[in-house]
Amino acid sequence: MAQQERAVRTRELILKAAGAVFAERGYDGATISDVYTRAGLTKGAFYFHFSSKEDLAEAILEVQVDAGTYPIVPRPLKLQELADAGFVFGHRLMHDRMLQGSVSLSLERGAHHLDRRRPFLAWIEHNLRGLTEASEHGELYQCVDLEATAELLVGAFSGIQMLSHVLTDRRDLTERLSVLLTQLLPTIAVPGVLARLDLTAERGERVLAEAEALAAAQGTAADCE
């Protein structure tokens, strides 16, 4: 068990180091030695977990697909849940170097041999599920094209995060996301729902703290059983 835990920790060290390196240097500029040196590991330790730089990059791309990246706290409004996922993702993207590396890889044209479509398609699917639930609960106008809106949200977020990255090193990302949703959601949400949504820039930080507190409480309850 101890050996297995060490292996998990070592893999996590590699991924965190790789995220930072890819964020700073891009796929072509990064080297395997950059990664294991930053992680404080040996070359052998790296190759025990990953066979190549491409294998490592694919694992970093998976970070965006992992639902743990944007934990959901159930809400009466399904549209609020969807917005919360975006705000949590945006908040983490401002601070999490591994996630920054993942997003950088998905937008880097030089990494064309990687499956860069996967995180985009995963987010579109996630948005479509959320929009479908919101529609079934009567939160959206009946004329809303759910698939087109799901893709629009992904494209719009990709654009504002790139703008935020270039202009402020992502420091204002959640503020830009707040503006985006405040302008876009009135075109799909019925007025009674729209008035109840929290689209403030600090929403992601609050939801993430709430999700972590709930997870900790559930873990404590499980230990007591």
C-alpha contacts under 8 A as a table, 3 or more apart, distances in Angstrom:
res1	aa1	res2	aa2	distance
1	M	4	Q	5.04
1	M	5	E	6.20
2	A	5	E	5.09
2	A	6	R	6.20
3	Q	6	R	5.08
3	Q	7	A	6.25
4	Q	7	A	5.04
4	Q	8	V	6.32
5	E	8	V	5.08
5	E	9	R	6.21
6	R	9	R	5.06
6	R	10	T	6.03
7	A	10	T	5.06
7	A	11	R	6.17
8	V	11	R	5.21
8	V	12	E	6.23
9	R	12	E	5.04
9	R	13	L	6.19
10	T	13	L	5.04
10	T	14	I	6.31
10	T	45	A	7.90
11	R	14	I	5.10
11	R	15	L	6.25
11	R	49	H	6.52
12	E	15	L	5.08
12	E	16	K	6.13
13	L	16	K	5.25
13	L	17	A	6.15
13	L	39	A	5.74
14	I	17	A	5.19
14	I	18	A	5.94
14	I	35	V	6.73
14	I	36	Y	6.54
14	I	39	A	5.79
14	I	46	F	7.21
15	L	18	A	4.96
15	L	19	G	6.02
15	L	56	L	7.68
15	L	59	A	7.82
15	L	60	I	6.67
15	L	98	M	6.83
16	K	19	G	5.20
16	K	20	A	6.49
16	K	39	A	7.83
16	K	97	R	7.03
16	K	98	M	5.12
17	A	20	A	5.30
17	A	21	V	6.24
17	A	35	V	5.60
17	A	36	Y	7.45
17	A	38	R	5.91
17	A	39	A	5.42
17	A	98	M	7.40
18	A	21	V	5.02
18	A	22	F	5.95
18	A	35	V	5.29
18	A	56	L	7.69
18	A	57	A	7.97
18	A	60	I	7.60
18	A	98	M	7.03
18	A	101	G	7.44
19	G	22	F	5.28
19	G	23	A	6.01
19	G	60	I	6.64
19	G	97	R	5.64
19	G	98	M	3.72
19	G	99	L	6.61
19	G	100	Q	6.67
19	G	101	G	4.17
19	G	102	S	6.41
20	A	23	A	5.07
20	A	24	E	6.20
20	A	97	R	5.03
20	A	98	M	5.80
20	A	100	Q	7.39
20	A	101	G	5.86
21	V	24	E	5.16
21	V	25	R	5.88
21	V	26	G	7.32
21	V	30	A	6.26
21	V	34	D	7.15
21	V	35	V	6.60
21	V	101	G	7.22
22	F	25	R	5.27
22	F	26	G	4.53
22	F	27	Y	5.72
22	F	29	G	7.90
22	F	30	A	6.12
22	F	101	G	4.95
22	F	102	S	7.73
22	F	104	S	7.18
22	F	105	L	7.10
23	A	26	G	5.91
23	A	97	R	7.07
23	A	98	M	7.87
23	A	100	Q	5.80
23	A	101	G	4.04
23	A	102	S	7.63
23	A	104	S	5.87
23	A	105	L	7.79
24	E	101	G	7.77
25	R	28	D	7.48
25	R	29	G	4.92
25	R	30	A	5.57
26	G	29	G	5.36
26	G	30	A	6.08
26	G	101	G	7.99
26	G	104	S	7.09
26	G	105	L	6.87
26	G	108	E	7.33
27	Y	30	A	5.42
27	Y	57	A	7.77
27	Y	105	L	6.70
27	Y	108	E	7.72
27	Y	110	G	7.12
27	Y	111	A	6.11
28	D	31	T	7.90
28	D	110	G	6.82
28	D	111	A	7.33
30	A	34	D	6.60
30	A	35	V	7.82
31	T	34	D	5.13
31	T	35	V	6.68
31	T	53	K	7.31
32	I	35	V	5.16
32	I	36	Y	6.44
32	I	52	S	7.78
32	I	53	K	6.16
33	S	36	Y	5.35
33	S	37	T	5.77
33	S	43	K	7.24
34	D	37	T	5.40
34	D	38	R	6.12
35	V	38	R	5.28
35	V	39	A	6.18
36	Y	39	A	4.91
36	Y	40	G	6.09
36	Y	41	L	5.13
36	Y	42	T	6.27
36	Y	43	K	6.45
36	Y	46	F	6.26
37	T	40	G	5.05
37	T	41	L	6.01
37	T	42	T	7.28
38	R	41	L	7.72
41	L	45	A	6.27
41	L	46	F	7.12
42	T	45	A	5.19
42	T	46	F	6.52
43	K	46	F	5.18
43	K	47	Y	6.40
44	G	47	Y	5.21
44	G	48	F	6.17
45	A	48	F	5.21
45	A	49	H	7.01
46	F	49	H	5.61
46	F	50	F	6.11
47	Y	50	F	4.92
47	Y	51	S	5.46
47	Y	52	S	7.54
48	F	51	S	7.51
50	F	53	K	7.69
50	F	55	D	6.10
50	F	56	L	5.96
51	S	55	D	6.17
51	S	56	L	7.72
52	S	55	D	5.11
52	S	56	L	6.34
53	K	56	L	5.01
53	K	57	A	6.09
54	E	57	A	5.00
54	E	58	E	6.18
54	E	114	L	7.19
55	D	58	E	5.26
55	D	59	A	6.46
56	L	59	A	5.12
56	L	60	I	6.37
57	A	60	I	4.97
57	A	61	L	6.24
57	A	102	S	7.94
57	A	105	L	7.62
57	A	114	L	7.70
58	E	61	L	5.07
58	E	62	E	6.40
58	E	114	L	6.77
58	E	115	D	7.32
59	A	62	E	5.07
59	A	63	V	6.99
60	I	63	V	5.43
60	I	64	Q	7.96
60	I	98	M	7.23
60	I	99	L	7.78
60	I	101	G	7.23
60	I	102	S	5.24
61	L	64	Q	6.05
61	L	65	V	7.44
61	L	102	S	4.85
61	L	103	V	7.40
61	L	105	L	7.02
61	L	106	S	6.93
61	L	116	R	7.53
61	L	118	R	7.98
61	L	119	P	6.88
62	E	65	V	5.08
62	E	66	D	6.35
62	E	102	S	7.73
62	E	119	P	7.26
63	V	66	D	5.32
63	V	69	T	7.07
63	V	98	M	7.85
63	V	99	L	6.55
63	V	102	S	6.61
64	Q	67	A	7.87
64	Q	69	T	6.61
64	Q	99	L	6.93
64	Q	102	S	6.75
64	Q	103	V	7.54
64	Q	119	P	5.91
65	V	69	T	7.73
65	V	118	R	7.79
65	V	119	P	5.65
65	V	122	A	6.13
65	V	123	W	7.54
66	D	69	T	5.70
66	D	70	Y	7.98
67	A	70	Y	5.67
67	A	71	P	6.35
68	G	71	P	5.26
69	T	88	V	7.94
69	T	89	F	6.56
69	T	92	R	7.92
70	Y	85	A	5.22
70	Y	86	G	7.47
70	Y	88	V	5.59
70	Y	89	F	5.44
70	Y	208	L	7.98
71	P	85	A	6.88
71	P	88	V	7.61
71	P	208	L	7.06
71	P	211	A	6.43
72	I	81	E	6.64
72	I	84	D	7.31
72	I	85	A	6.44
72	I	211	A	6.99
73	V	81	E	7.07
73	V	207	V	7.29
73	V	210	E	7.65
73	V	211	A	6.04
74	P	81	E	6.70
75	R	78	K	6.38
75	R	80	Q	6.78
75	R	81	E	6.05
77	L	80	Q	5.28
77	L	81	E	6.73
77	L	134	A	7.21
77	L	139	E	7.68
77	L	193	V	7.63
78	K	81	E	5.00
78	K	82	L	6.39
78	K	130	G	6.50
78	K	131	L	7.69
78	K	133	E	6.31
78	K	134	A	4.92
78	K	137	H	7.75
78	K	139	E	7.91
79	L	82	L	5.03
79	L	83	A	6.21
79	L	130	G	6.82
79	L	131	L	6.85
79	L	134	A	5.54
79	L	139	E	7.29
79	L	197	L	7.95
80	Q	83	A	5.02
80	Q	84	D	5.92
80	Q	197	L	6.01
80	Q	198	D	7.24
81	E	84	D	4.96
81	E	85	A	6.32
81	E	130	G	7.56
82	L	85	A	5.31
82	L	86	G	6.70
82	L	127	N	6.88
82	L	130	G	5.66
82	L	131	L	7.57
83	A	86	G	5.20
83	A	87	F	6.25
83	A	181	L	7.89
83	A	199	L	7.43
84	D	87	F	5.01
84	D	88	V	6.01
84	D	203	R	7.03
84	D	204	G	6.27
84	D	207	V	6.91
85	A	88	V	5.24
85	A	89	F	6.11
85	A	204	G	7.74
86	G	89	F	5.09
86	G	90	G	6.02
86	G	204	G	7.67
87	F	90	G	4.96
87	F	91	H	6.02
87	F	174	T	6.57
87	F	177	L	7.31
87	F	201	A	7.60
87	F	203	R	6.23
87	F	204	G	4.21
87	F	205	E	7.81
88	V	91	H	5.08
88	V	92	R	6.14
88	V	203	R	7.57
88	V	204	G	4.00
88	V	205	E	6.50
88	V	207	V	6.80
88	V	208	L	6.10
89	F	92	R	5.22
89	F	93	L	6.01
89	F	204	G	7.39
90	G	93	L	5.00
90	G	94	M	6.44
90	G	173	L	6.48
90	G	174	T	5.79
90	G	177	L	7.65
90	G	204	G	7.16
91	H	94	M	5.35
91	H	95	H	7.03
91	H	173	L	7.62
91	H	174	T	6.31
91	H	204	G	5.58
91	H	205	E	6.20
92	R	95	H	5.36
92	R	96	D	5.45
92	R	99	L	7.47
93	L	96	D	5.44
93	L	97	R	7.54
93	L	99	L	5.88
93	L	100	Q	5.77
93	L	170	R	7.89
94	M	100	Q	7.76
94	M	170	R	5.59
94	M	171	R	6.31
94	M	173	L	6.98
96	D	99	L	5.36
96	D	100	Q	6.22
97	R	100	Q	4.83
97	R	101	G	6.10
98	M	101	G	5.12
98	M	102	S	6.31
99	L	102	S	4.92
99	L	103	V	6.25
100	Q	103	V	5.22
100	Q	104	S	6.07
101	G	104	S	5.03
101	G	105	L	6.19
102	S	105	L	5.24
102	S	106	S	6.38
103	V	106	S	5.10
103	V	107	L	6.42
104	S	107	L	5.31
104	S	108	E	6.03
105	L	108	E	5.09
105	L	111	A	6.71
105	L	116	R	7.35
106	S	111	A	7.95
106	S	116	R	4.86
106	S	117	R	7.46
106	S	119	P	7.31
107	L	116	R	7.54
108	E	111	A	5.62
108	E	112	H	7.58
109	R	112	H	5.60
111	A	114	L	5.69
111	A	116	R	7.87
112	H	115	D	7.59
112	H	116	R	7.34
115	D	118	R	6.03
116	R	119	P	6.70
116	R	120	F	7.54
117	R	120	F	5.41
117	R	121	L	6.05
118	R	121	L	5.19
118	R	122	A	5.99
119	P	122	A	4.96
119	P	123	W	6.15
120	F	123	W	5.24
120	F	124	I	6.22
120	F	154	V	7.05
121	L	124	I	5.01
121	L	125	E	6.11
122	A	125	E	5.11
122	A	126	H	6.09
123	W	126	H	4.88
123	W	127	N	6.02
123	W	154	V	6.69
124	I	127	N	5.12
124	I	128	L	6.05
124	I	150	A	5.30
124	I	151	E	5.52
124	I	153	L	7.99
124	I	154	V	6.40
125	E	128	L	5.04
125	E	129	R	6.25
125	E	150	A	7.50
126	H	129	R	5.29
126	H	130	G	6.39
127	N	130	G	5.09
127	N	131	L	6.00
127	N	150	A	5.06
127	N	151	E	7.98
127	N	153	L	7.75
128	L	131	L	5.08
128	L	132	T	5.91
128	L	146	L	6.32
128	L	147	E	6.12
128	L	149	T	7.95
128	L	150	A	5.21
129	R	132	T	5.11
129	R	133	E	6.25
130	G	133	E	5.21
130	G	134	A	6.16
131	L	134	A	4.95
131	L	135	S	6.02
131	L	146	L	6.31
131	L	150	A	7.40
132	T	135	S	5.06
132	T	136	E	6.16
132	T	146	L	6.87
133	E	136	E	5.08
133	E	137	H	6.28
134	A	137	H	5.14
134	A	138	G	6.47
134	A	139	E	5.24
134	A	140	L	6.48
135	S	138	G	5.10
135	S	139	E	5.48
135	S	140	L	5.10
135	S	141	Y	7.64
135	S	142	Q	7.55
136	E	139	E	7.53
138	G	141	Y	7.68
139	E	189	A	5.87
139	E	190	V	5.91
139	E	193	V	6.01
140	L	144	V	7.00
140	L	188	I	5.44
140	L	189	A	4.39
140	L	190	V	5.41
141	Y	144	V	5.73
141	Y	188	I	5.68
141	Y	189	A	6.04
141	Y	190	V	5.87
144	V	149	T	7.64
144	V	188	I	6.05
145	D	148	A	5.49
145	D	149	T	6.11
146	L	149	T	5.14
146	L	150	A	6.07
147	E	150	A	5.09
147	E	151	E	6.41
148	A	151	E	5.28
148	A	152	L	6.08
149	T	152	L	4.84
149	T	153	L	6.13
150	A	153	L	5.41
150	A	154	V	6.66
151	E	154	V	5.23
151	E	155	G	6.22
152	L	155	G	5.13
152	L	156	A	5.92
153	L	156	A	5.17
153	L	157	F	6.04
154	V	157	F	5.26
154	V	158	S	6.13
155	G	158	S	5.15
155	G	159	G	6.29
156	A	159	G	5.12
156	A	160	I	6.34
156	A	180	L	7.84
157	F	160	I	5.25
157	F	161	Q	6.02
157	F	177	L	7.20
158	S	161	Q	5.34
158	S	162	M	6.24
159	G	162	M	5.26
159	G	163	L	6.27
160	I	163	L	4.96
160	I	164	S	5.95
160	I	173	L	7.34
160	I	176	R	6.65
160	I	177	L	7.27
161	Q	164	S	5.00
161	Q	165	H	5.94
161	Q	170	R	6.88
161	Q	173	L	6.15
162	M	165	H	4.98
162	M	166	V	6.20
163	L	166	V	5.27
163	L	167	L	6.03
164	S	167	L	5.25
164	S	168	T	5.48
164	S	169	D	6.23
164	S	170	R	4.66
164	S	171	R	7.11
164	S	172	D	6.26
164	S	173	L	5.56
164	S	176	R	7.64
165	H	168	T	5.72
165	H	169	D	4.22
165	H	170	R	4.35
165	H	171	R	7.78
165	H	173	L	7.86
166	V	169	D	5.91
166	V	170	R	7.56
167	L	170	R	7.58
168	T	171	R	5.48
168	T	172	D	6.60
170	R	173	L	5.05
172	D	175	E	5.27
172	D	176	R	6.32
173	L	176	R	5.16
173	L	177	L	6.18
174	T	177	L	4.80
174	T	178	S	6.05
174	T	201	A	4.95
174	T	202	E	7.24
174	T	204	G	7.84
175	E	178	S	5.06
175	E	179	V	6.41
175	E	200	T	7.64
175	E	201	A	4.79
176	R	179	V	5.08
176	R	180	L	6.15
176	R	201	A	7.92
177	L	180	L	4.95
177	L	181	L	6.18
177	L	201	A	7.19
178	S	181	L	5.40
178	S	182	T	5.99
178	S	199	L	5.54
178	S	200	T	5.71
178	S	201	A	5.32
179	V	182	T	5.09
179	V	183	Q	6.17
180	L	183	Q	5.33
180	L	184	L	6.02
181	L	184	L	4.96
181	L	185	L	5.48
181	L	199	L	7.00
182	T	185	L	6.00
182	T	186	P	7.11
182	T	199	L	6.75
183	Q	186	P	6.49
183	Q	187	T	7.99
184	L	187	T	5.80
184	L	188	I	7.56
185	L	188	I	5.39
185	L	189	A	5.75
185	L	194	L	7.46
186	P	189	A	5.40
186	P	190	V	7.36
186	P	191	P	7.51
186	P	194	L	6.72
189	A	193	V	6.35
189	A	194	L	5.80
190	V	193	V	5.57
190	V	194	L	6.16
191	P	194	L	4.95
191	P	195	A	6.16
192	G	195	A	5.56
192	G	196	R	6.95
193	V	196	R	5.36
193	V	197	L	6.66
194	L	197	L	5.44
198	D	203	R	7.14
199	L	203	R	6.67
200	T	203	R	5.47
201	A	204	G	7.22
202	E	205	E	5.64
202	E	206	R	6.56
203	R	206	R	5.29
203	R	207	V	6.13
204	G	207	V	5.17
204	G	208	L	6.01
205	E	208	L	5.25
205	E	209	A	6.26
206	R	209	A	5.22
206	R	210	E	6.19
207	V	210	E	4.96
207	V	211	A	6.06
208	L	211	A	5.07
208	L	212	E	6.15
209	A	212	E	5.16
209	A	213	A	6.15
210	E	213	A	5.11
210	E	214	L	6.20
211	A	214	L	5.14
211	A	215	A	6.15
212	E	215	A	5.06
212	E	216	A	6.12
213	A	216	A	5.09
213	A	217	A	6.14
214	L	217	A	5.07
214	L	218	Q	6.13
215	A	218	Q	5.13
215	A	219	G	6.12
216	A	219	G	5.03
216	A	220	T	6.19
217	A	220	T	5.08
217	A	221	A	6.19
218	Q	221	A	5.06
218	Q	222	A	6.14
219	G	222	A	5.08
219	G	223	D	6.27
220	T	223	D	5.14
220	T	224	C	6.43
221	A	224	C	5.18
221	A	225	E	6.59
222	A	225	E	5.36
